[in-house]
Structure formats: C-alpha cells, structure tokens
Amino acid sequence: MRVLDRGDQLRKELEAARAAGATVGLVPTMGYLHRGHGALVRRSVAENDLTAVTVFVNPLQFGPAEDLAAYPRDLARDVEVATRAGAGLVFAPPVEDMYPAGPPGVTVHVAGADDLEGASRPGHFDGVATVVAKLFNLAGPCRAYFGEKDWQQLGVVRRLAADLSFPVEVVGCATVREADGLACSSRNSYLSPAERQAATVLYRALSTAALAASAGECDPANIRRLMVNIVAKEPLATLDYAEVRPDRLLLAVRIGTVRLIDNLGA
Ligand code: PAF
C-alpha cells in the first residue's frame, strides 16, 4: 500500500501503472471508510489491476452552516480498511494541494441538479462536480466507483463524465445496509444510541412505500404520503424531503441534528 498526498504523484503512479498494462479503478471518498466504501473498493479490485482510494474532505461541497470542521476523519484507519479491501494506493491530499490558490476560480456546474439535495444544500453539487472533475483529471483513464446511496450525486457524476468527455467509466454500486436496513454512512457515527434506533425510519418509510408501489399503488402522491406519515411518527425525526421520481423513492431526514439521505427503487 502506498499513501500519496500530492496530485502530481497520483498522476505519475497511475500513468506508470497504465503504461505497464494495468487497468485502474478509482474510489473517491471523504474518508472515515465504512462497509459501503469497502464494497466499492472490493468491486474495483475485482474489476481492475490497481485500485486507488482517494480520501479528501472537500470543503467546496459543505455549506457555511454544515459540518466541515466536525466531519469525522481517521486516515490511519482508512488506510487499514482500504488495504484490507485490496486497494494498492491511497491518495489523501491536504486542502492546499487540491486548492493551492484557495477556492478555485473555475468550478463545474451540472445542470438539472438544483432540486432535492441541490435545493437543500445550495452549491453542494458544484463542489462535488468540481472536486470529482479534478480527481478524474489527476487519475486519467479509469473506472470510478460511486455508491447508489447518493443517488443524485451518481447522476451528477455520470453527467459530468459524459458531458466533459472524461475517459472514465462511472460504475454505480448498490447501497450497503446495516442488518436493520440503515444505509451505511460516515454520518451514522454522529448518532446517539437513541438516534441510531430512530434512524431506521428512513429504510422503514422507503421499504413500505416501495412495497405499496410494487403492490400496484401508482399515484406518486399516495406513495409519498406513506413515507411522510411514517417519518412523522418518529419523534426524533424531521423530514427534509420525500420524493417519488420515476422508479426511485428518495428521502432526506434529520435525526436530531444529523441529516441522513437514502433511496430505494420503486
Ligand atoms: O460521496 C462522497 O464521499 C463525496 O461526495 C465525493 C464523491 C468523494 C466527492 O467529494
């Protein structure tokens, strides 16, 4: 395992690997790796000769009132998890390496991402698209792995890769869940035991609505109401949004102060 902290090192390592005939898999993360990340890394390891995991808490995608400073970080543990999952490289740059002149003068805006997460977190997807564009530029031709838990983000990244002609195949991977259905997320570490229990409301609401849809309920307003009612019954939960999109149910809920998102096929 090699741990790199400079973009030019990453570029050189991956260029050298490809020159020697290797295929490259890229797993962009903000660290504090959990089983969901482990599944992305293992999928990449199965499909590529060399897997690089990036660990970078990207300030651009946090709003002024969000949890940037408090976002959980543990690089030593991340390196261990990535190594166990079979990655060959971890790229963990400091902010000054990614944004040497401060906030970048050039950012990427992907059209059509202004609703749901885009509406609740203004500027979030510009931050995501900008850092992912930088990572794709540094990595060069590769497959890049993203979780379906961040459903809207996956769409943004696919559009980014296609519209800007990055030589990157974007691979979406199924959400990894705890035994009670809670989607794995670094933010779950903020939950108190009571909040952790309450957080199961997201999966309960989504799976009840998905069941109703598969049993023939086809009015999106009724499906949405099912989710809203289930969330309303959980005292520690506050709904941010519940949406029904073609073939996808999406939820954002605050459990105490922790904002969680999840989604399920309808
Ligand atoms: O999903 C994440 O962890 C981040 O949004 C990403 C894609 C690594 C960009 O910072």
Residues whose N, C-alpha, C, O or C-beta is under 5 A from the ligand:
A	BS01	PAF	P28 T29 M30 F56 N58 V128 V131
